[in-house]
Amino acid sequence: MLKHVNDYTDAGLPDQAIILAAGLGSRLAKTADDIKPLKMVGGLSLIQRNIELLSQTGIKEVIIVTGYHADVLEAALRRDCAHVDVTLRFRFNPDYRKSNGLSVLCAQPLIRGNFLLMMADHIFEPAMLAQAATIRPPGHGAVLCVDYKLDSIFDMDDATKVVVDDGRISAIGKGLSTYNAIDTGLFVCTPALFTALQEAANRSPASDCSLSEGIATLMQGGRMMSHDIGDQQWQDVDDEMMLQQAERFVGAHPSPRTVAISA
């Protein structure tokens, strides 16, 4: 059962994060045994790098939503992140072939207040995650970290475009023809996102919903804000070319653990 917003006790800075890692990732994972979040970049898997960086920001608990090859992914992370000072919790999404909003909803029972939300296949400059952990989202709303550096986007065709008006998100989608920023895949959310996603799922004949649909619901109430990442860098990793770009990215923005493993 979906908790009411007033049932959450922590209205301050986030100390939990959700990582969505349920999808097939078929553009990068080419065989049945391939698991996209476990693709190696700079000596660490994509998802392990994010977990290690989150632990350095003050995040105490990371909820990983699994689906495709859930058992293999969970076993790998319990092994590879045993040294990381963060609590890992896992939620299985049986509808992982549907839209990603359902994966967010799967994590809802474990959330106690404001939280970070991110994708397993995005990597970030360490300072970008550290800054996100200091953001207080608006009441009953959320914040999307956006990138105005349009000329630096590696694959603009695949990027999720955003229209920002006076700090508020007014439109979001891959098919936008007019936009002024790019969705980085990093959010700071209140539990109101769960209510918005559930409303979207209830409207769907297939009981399906995307994260973007939940964001659109918050936008309608003027509760979806933006945060300009400025000069900070990030990278979506969707195919082999992006994976090669990610290797260059990690070389330019190493975490301490990455340096230790690569040495």
DAMO-V134647 format. One record per residue. N is the residue number from 1. SS is DSSP state (hx for helix, st for strand, lp for the rest). PSI is psi in radians with two decimals (999 if undefined). Layout:
n-><N N>
ss-><SS SS>
psi-><PSI PSI>
//
This chain:
n-><1 2 3 4 5 6 7 8 9 10 11 12 13 14 15 16 17 18 19 20 21 22 23 24 25 26 27 28 29 30 31 32 33 34 35 36 37 38 39 40 41 42 43 44 45 46 47 48 49 50 51 52 53 54 55 56 57 58 59 60 61 62 63 64 65 66 67 68 69 70 71 72 73 74 75 76 77 78 79 80 81 82 83 84 85 86 87 88 89 90 91 92 93 94 95 96 97 98 99 100 101 102 103 104 105 106 107 108 109 110 111 112 113 114 115 116 117 118 119 120 121 122 123 124 125 126 127 128 129 130 131 132 133 134 135 136 137 138 139 140 141 142 143 144 145 146 147 148 149 150 151 152 153 154 155 156 157 158 159 160 161 162 163 164 165 166 167 168 169 170 171 172 173 174 175 176 177 178 179 180 181 182 183 184 185 186 187 188 189 190 191 192 193 194 195 196 197 198 199 200 201 202 203 204 205 206 207 208 209 210 211 212 213 214 215 216 217 218 219 220 221 222 223 224 225 226 227 228 229 230 231 232 233 234 235 236 237 238 239 240 241 242 243 244 245 246 247 248 249 250 251 252 253 254 255 256 257 258 259 260 261 262 263>
ss-><lp lp lp lp hx hx hx lp lp st lp lp lp lp lp st st st st st st lp lp lp lp lp lp lp lp lp lp lp lp lp lp hx hx hx lp st st lp lp st st hx hx hx hx hx hx hx hx hx hx lp lp lp lp lp st st st st st st lp lp lp hx hx hx hx hx hx hx hx hx hx hx lp lp lp lp lp lp st st st st st st lp lp lp lp lp lp lp lp hx hx hx hx hx hx hx hx hx hx lp lp st lp st st st st st lp lp st st st lp hx hx hx hx hx hx hx lp lp lp lp lp lp lp lp lp st st st st st st lp lp hx hx hx lp lp lp lp lp lp lp lp st st st st st lp lp st st st st st st lp lp lp lp lp lp lp st st st st st st st st st lp lp hx hx hx hx hx hx hx hx hx hx hx hx lp lp lp lp lp lp lp hx hx hx hx hx hx hx hx hx hx lp lp lp st st st st st lp lp lp lp lp st st st lp lp lp hx hx hx hx hx hx hx hx hx hx hx hx hx lp lp lp hx hx hx hx hx hx hx lp>
psi-><2.37 2.21 2.63 2.62 -0.65 -0.15 -0.19 2.43 -0.41 1.90 0.20 -2.53 2.61 2.43 0.18 2.72 2.55 2.28 2.15 2.07 0.58 -0.38 3.01 -0.58 0.72 -0.35 -0.44 -0.67 1.82 -0.30 2.93 -0.40 -0.11 2.43 1.94 -0.82 -0.34 0.08 2.37 2.37 2.07 0.57 -0.09 2.69 2.78 -0.84 -0.61 -0.68 -0.76 -0.70 -0.76 -0.73 -0.68 -0.68 -0.46 -0.14 -0.09 -0.05 2.26 -0.43 2.33 2.15 2.10 2.10 2.08 2.92 -1.53 2.20 0.78 -0.77 -0.72 -0.76 -0.80 -0.77 -0.72 -0.73 -0.63 -0.59 -0.90 -0.38 0.29 -0.49 -0.16 2.36 1.18 2.57 2.17 2.31 2.55 2.42 2.25 2.28 1.83 -0.30 0.68 -0.25 -0.15 -2.89 2.77 -0.24 -0.54 -0.55 -0.69 -0.78 -0.55 -0.55 -0.22 -0.73 -0.34 -0.11 2.34 -0.09 -2.60 2.64 2.74 2.59 2.29 2.91 2.56 -0.40 0.34 2.47 2.66 2.59 2.37 -0.70 -0.47 -0.75 -0.69 -0.71 -0.69 -0.60 -0.14 0.05 2.31 2.03 2.76 2.69 2.25 0.59 -2.73 2.89 2.30 2.21 2.13 2.70 2.08 -0.04 1.23 -0.57 -0.24 -0.05 2.24 -0.73 1.49 -0.56 -0.63 -0.18 2.60 2.06 2.69 2.48 2.14 2.20 1.96 0.76 -0.21 2.49 2.17 -0.24 2.57 2.45 2.68 -0.45 0.13 2.35 -0.43 2.23 2.86 0.07 2.96 2.42 2.13 -0.11 0.27 2.14 2.66 2.07 2.64 2.90 -0.15 -0.38 -0.64 -0.73 -0.75 -0.72 -0.71 -0.67 -0.73 -0.75 -0.65 -0.49 -0.27 2.29 -0.48 0.15 0.72 2.74 2.54 2.80 -0.69 -0.57 -0.67 -0.72 -0.71 -0.65 -0.76 -0.63 -0.70 -0.48 0.14 0.45 0.20 1.84 2.95 2.74 2.13 2.11 -0.13 -2.22 -0.07 2.70 2.70 2.96 2.20 2.50 1.65 -0.36 -3.09 -0.68 -0.70 -0.59 -0.72 -0.70 -0.66 -0.64 -0.75 -0.68 -0.85 -0.61 -0.59 -0.42 1.10 2.59 2.80 -0.69 -0.69 -0.76 -0.74 -0.74 -0.63 -0.35 999>
//
